[in-house]
């Protein structure tokens, strides 16, 4: 094993989507809070993915390789993928030999595979974290050899072949713990009104966008209600055009953005959120004690978004509307019913607060450090 007596070196990996990246970021930030030097922490990922942009923005040390997602069919693309995985693994081997990591922490996705292969080859302990109720292929494949498998949901245990599991919840950014609803609203210049947040992830969700126009028509310029609408970068121009065709100008109570850079402020400010059902979003919704209407992405791998959403529905946190059933009428009716049913809103909010796990990053760092004798 590397680095038995020297300063501990941490390799962090996970990428492709925010659901893999932001938990890794939260753990890095917690390590730094625990006085681990920034120069001893390295983020391994694909420089063409979002993880590079986020790591660079936060000033992390980034070690690049070019692992890509595995094709689902056995064809020529699969052979190219195998070759690319081998190239990335040899690249990561060089990083292991140069920096001699004490431990690897992986949050899932194909980006993790080369680092986990190298961890096994060099006998470096590794910890996995999976954010979904049905863990992904990489987590399931490498779980038997992990020193610890951190899970967001108790229901994920049945998919994991490991006796070293811990249900920690998803690590979330510190802002969710440190900023109040009043502070969040003040920071984005919102009045003390009922706030409806419409969002579908950084890329947006066409179904959610197309089904939200009745909400806007019914509540446009209505006193006491504010609408925050994240369209996604791909859909912003189209949605803006449709709004302007209907109203000639943006309604006074509408804030329309392609993406909220400080998403935590929008979530903390909201009274209802309409969202896809990515696991990190759901953890942040619970951290905000926020009633939600979930519309799972129907093409998510293994239909994991629907499984995530059903878990929250069963716990009395959310209402769920399937993508195929989501339209202007069905979505508006759910929103309208919640706005007029204060008791239901209160119940959903309370149940969300019970599911929130605010100390997840702290627990994971404690478990990581225990394995390497810190």
C-alpha positions in Angstrom: 0.0 0.0 0.0 1.2 3.5 -0.8 1.9 6.3 1.7 1.9 4.4 5.0 4.0 7.0 6.8 3.9 10.1 4.7 1.2 12.8 4.4 -2.1 11.3 3.2 -3.0 11.8 -0.4 -6.6 11.7 -1.5 -7.8 10.7 -4.9 -11.4 11.8 -5.6 -13.2 10.7 -8.7 -16.7 10.8 -10.2 -18.3 12.6 -13.1 -20.4 13.0 -16.1 -23.4 14.4 -14.3 -23.9 16.8 -11.4 -25.3 13.8 -9.3 -21.8 12.3 -9.4 -19.8 15.5 -9.2 -21.4 17.6 -6.4 -21.2 14.8 -3.8 -17.5 14.6 -4.6 -17.2 18.4 -4.3 -18.9 18.3 -0.9 -16.5 15.6 0.4 -13.5 17.6 -0.9 -14.8 20.7 0.9 -15.3 18.7 4.1 -11.7 17.3 3.8 -10.4 20.9 3.5 -12.5 21.9 6.6 -10.7 19.1 8.4 -7.4 20.7 7.5 -6.4 18.5 4.7 -4.1 20.6 2.4 -5.6 21.3 -1.0 -2.3 20.1 -2.6 -2.9 16.7 -1.1 -6.3 16.3 -2.8 -6.7 15.4 -6.5 -9.8 15.1 -8.6 -9.6 12.6 -11.4 -12.0 13.0 -14.3 -12.7 13.7 -18.0 -11.7 17.2 -19.0 -14.5 17.2 -21.6 -17.1 16.8 -18.8 -18.7 19.1 -16.3 -16.3 17.9 -13.5 -13.4 19.7 -15.1 -15.3 23.0 -15.2 -16.4 22.7 -11.5 -13.0 21.4 -10.3 -11.3 24.3 -12.1 -13.7 26.9 -10.7 -13.1 25.6 -7.1 -9.4 25.5 -7.5 -9.0 21.8 -7.1 -6.0 19.8 -8.6 -7.4 18.0 -11.6 -5.9 14.9 -13.1 -7.3 14.3 -16.6 -8.1 11.1 -18.5 -10.7 10.4 -21.2 -12.8 7.5 -20.0 -16.3 7.5 -21.7 -19.6 5.9 -21.1 -20.0 2.2 -22.0 -22.0 1.4 -25.1 -25.0 -0.8 -24.4 -24.5 -2.9 -27.5 -21.7 -5.3 -28.5 -20.5 -3.6 -31.6 -17.5 -1.7 -33.0 -18.2 1.2 -30.6 -17.8 -1.3 -27.7 -14.4 -2.3 -28.9 -13.3 1.3 -29.1 -14.7 1.8 -25.6 -12.5 -1.1 -24.3 -9.5 0.4 -26.0 -10.3 3.9 -24.5 -10.7 2.4 -21.0 -7.3 0.7 -21.3 -5.7 3.9 -22.4 -7.3 5.8 -19.5 -6.3 3.1 -17.0 -2.7 3.3 -18.1 -2.9 7.1 -17.8 -4.3 6.8 -14.2 -1.6 4.3 -13.4 0.9 7.1 -14.0 -0.9 9.3 -11.5 -0.8 6.5 -8.9 2.9 6.0 -9.3 3.6 9.7 -9.2 1.4 10.8 -6.3 1.0 7.5 -4.3 -2.6 8.0 -3.1 -3.5 6.8 0.4 -7.2 6.3 -0.6 -9.6 6.7 -3.5 -13.1 8.0 -3.0 -15.4 7.4 -6.0 -19.0 8.7 -6.5 -20.0 6.6 -9.5 -20.2 6.8 -13.2 -17.9 5.5 -15.9 -15.2 8.2 -15.0 -14.5 6.2 -11.8 -13.6 2.9 -13.5 -9.9 3.6 -14.3 -9.2 4.8 -10.8 -10.9 1.9 -9.2 -9.1 -0.6 -11.4 -5.8 1.0 -10.4 -6.8 1.0 -6.7 -7.2 -2.8 -6.9 -4.0 -3.3 -8.8 -1.9 -1.1 -6.4 -3.8 -2.4 -3.3 -5.0 1.1 -2.4 -8.2 1.1 -0.3 -11.2 2.8 -1.8 -14.6 4.0 -0.7 -17.6 4.2 -3.0 -20.6 6.4 -2.7 -23.8 5.9 -4.7 -26.5 8.6 -4.8 -29.4 6.5 -6.3 -31.8 4.1 -4.7 -30.7 1.7 -7.4 -26.9 1.9 -7.6 -25.2 2.2 -10.9 -23.1 -0.4 -12.8 -19.7 0.8 -11.6 -20.8 0.9 -8.0 -22.2 -2.6 -8.2 -19.2 -4.0 -10.0 -16.6 -2.6 -7.6 -18.6 -2.9 -4.3 -17.3 -6.3 -3.3 -13.7 -5.1 -3.0 -14.5 -1.7 -1.4 -13.5 -0.9 2.2 -16.7 1.0 2.6 -19.8 1.6 0.4 -21.7 4.7 1.3 -25.3 4.8 0.2 -27.9 7.6 0.0 -30.9 5.4 0.5 -31.5 2.4 2.8 -33.3 0.7 -0.1 -30.0 0.6 -2.1 -28.5 -2.1 0.2 -30.2 -5.0 -1.6 -28.3 -4.2 -4.8 -24.9 -4.2 -3.2 -22.7 -7.3 -2.6 -20.8 -5.9 0.4 -21.0 -6.2 4.2 -19.3 -2.8 4.5 -22.3 -0.5 3.7 -23.3 2.7 5.4 -26.4 4.7 4.7 -25.0 8.2 4.9 -27.4 10.1 2.6 -26.1 12.3 -0.2 -23.4 14.8 0.6 -24.8 18.3 0.0 -23.2 21.7 -0.3 -22.6 23.6 3.0 -24.8 26.5 1.8 -27.9 24.4 2.4 -26.9 24.2 6.1 -25.8 27.8 6.6 -28.4 30.0 4.7 -32.0 30.6 5.8 -35.0 31.0 3.5 -35.1 34.7 4.4 -31.4 35.2 3.6 -31.7 33.3 0.3 -34.7 35.4 -0.8 -32.9 38.6 0.1 -29.8 37.6 -1.9 -31.8 37.1 -5.1 -34.1 40.1 -4.4 -37.3 38.2 -3.9 -40.3 39.6 -2.0 -41.9 37.7 0.9 -44.3 35.8 -1.4 -45.3 32.3 -2.3 -42.5 31.0 -4.6 -43.0 28.3 -7.2 -39.7 26.9 -8.6 -39.8 25.1 -11.9 -36.6 23.2 -12.8 -35.3 20.3 -14.8 -31.6 20.2 -14.2 -28.8 22.2 -15.9 -29.9 21.1 -19.3 -33.6 21.5 -18.7 -36.5 19.2 -19.3 -38.7 19.7 -22.3 -41.7 18.0 -20.8 -41.6 20.2 -17.7 -41.0 23.4 -19.8 -43.9 22.6 -22.2 -46.2 21.7 -19.3 -45.6 24.8 -17.2 -47.3 27.4 -19.4 -50.7 27.1 -17.8 -49.0 27.7 -14.4 -47.5 30.9 -15.8 -50.8 32.0 -17.5 -52.8 31.5 -14.3 -50.4 33.2 -12.0 -48.7 35.8 -14.2 -48.6 39.2 -12.5 -50.6 37.8 -9.6 -49.9 39.4 -6.3 -48.4 37.1 -3.6 -46.8 34.6 -6.0 -43.4 34.6 -7.6 -42.3 32.0 -10.3 -38.7 31.0 -10.7 -38.3 29.1 -13.9 -35.0 27.4 -14.9 -35.5 26.4 -18.5 -32.1 24.7 -19.1 -29.6 26.2 -21.5 -30.9 24.3 -24.5 -34.4 25.4 -24.1 -34.0 29.0 -22.8 -34.5 30.8 -26.2 -37.5 28.7 -27.1 -39.3 29.2 -23.8 -38.5 32.9 -23.8 -39.9 33.3 -27.3 -43.1 31.5 -26.3 -43.5 33.7 -23.1 -43.0 36.9 -25.1 -45.5 35.7 -27.8 -48.1 35.3 -25.0 -47.4 38.3 -22.8 -45.3 40.7 -25.1 -43.0 41.2 -22.1 -41.9 39.0 -19.2 -44.5 39.1 -16.3 -43.4 41.1 -13.3 -43.5 38.0 -11.0 -41.5 35.7 -13.4 -37.7 35.2 -13.1 -36.7 33.2 -16.2 -33.2 31.8 -16.3 -31.4 29.2 -18.4 -29.7 28.0 -15.2 -29.4 29.3 -11.7 -25.6 29.5 -10.9 -26.5 29.5 -7.2 -29.1 26.8 -7.3 -29.2 26.5 -3.6 -30.6 30.1 -3.4 -33.5 29.2 -5.6 -34.2 26.0 -3.7 -34.0 27.6 -0.3 -36.3 30.4 -1.5 -39.0 28.2 -2.8 -42.3 27.0 -1.3 -43.0 24.3 -4.0 -40.6 22.8 -6.6 -41.4 21.0 -9.8 -38.4 18.9 -10.7 -37.0 15.8 -12.3 -36.0 13.1 -9.8 -32.2 13.0 -9.9 -31.0 11.8 -6.5 -28.9 14.8 -5.6 -31.8 17.1 -6.4 -34.0 15.1 -4.1 -31.4 15.3 -1.3 -31.3 19.0 -1.7 -35.1 19.2 -1.7 -35.2 17.4 1.6 -32.4 19.6 3.0 -34.7 22.6 2.2 -37.8 20.9 3.7 -39.4 21.6 0.4 -42.7 20.2 -0.9 -42.1 18.8 -4.4 -43.8 17.6 -7.6 -41.5 15.1 -9.3 -41.6 14.2 -13.0 -39.0 11.4 -13.4 -37.0 11.3 -16.6 -38.3 8.2 -18.3 -35.1 7.3 -20.1 -32.8 7.3 -17.0 -30.7 4.1 -16.7 -32.6 1.3 -15.1 -35.5 3.8 -14.6 -33.7 4.9 -11.5 -35.4 8.4 -11.4 -38.8 6.8 -11.0 -37.5 4.6 -8.2 -36.0 7.6 -6.5 -39.3 9.5 -6.8 -41.4 6.6 -5.6 -39.2 6.4 -2.5 -40.0 10.0 -1.6 -43.7 9.5 -2.4 -43.8 6.5 0.0 -42.2 8.7 2.7 -44.8 11.4 2.2 -42.4 14.0 0.9 -43.4 14.4 -2.8 -46.2 14.0 -5.4 -45.2 12.2 -8.6 -46.4 12.7 -12.1 -45.1 10.4 -14.8 -43.6 12.1 -17.9 -46.2 10.6 -20.2 -49.0 12.0 -18.1 -47.5 15.4 -17.6 -49.2 18.2 -19.5 -50.4 21.8 -18.8 -53.6 20.6 -17.1 -52.3 17.8 -14.9 -49.3 19.8 -13.7 -51.3 23.0 -13.0 -54.0 21.0 -11.1 -51.3 19.5 -8.8 -49.7 22.9 -8.2 -53.1 24.6 -7.6 -54.2 21.9 -5.2 -51.1 22.3 -3.1 -51.2 26.1 -3.0 -54.8 25.9 -1.6 -54.1 23.0 0.8 -51.8 24.5 3.5 -52.1 21.4 5.6 -50.8 19.2 2.8 -47.9 21.6 2.1 -47.0 21.5 5.8 -47.1 17.7 5.9 -44.8 17.4 2.8 -42.4 19.9 4.3 -42.2 18.2 7.6 -41.7 14.8 6.1 -38.9 16.2 3.8 -37.1 17.6 6.9 -37.2 14.2 8.5 -35.5 12.6 5.5 -32.8 15.3 5.3 -29.3 14.1 6.2 -27.3 17.3 6.7 -24.1 15.6 8.1 -23.5 13.2 5.2 -20.2 14.7 4.0 -18.9 14.8 7.6 -19.7 11.1 8.2 -18.1 10.1 4.9 -14.9 11.9 5.7 -14.8 10.4 9.1 -15.2 6.9 7.5 -12.5 7.7 4.9 -10.0 8.9 7.6 -10.7 6.0 9.8 -9.6 3.7 7.0 -6.2 5.4 6.6 -5.5 6.1 10.3 -6.2 9.8 10.5 
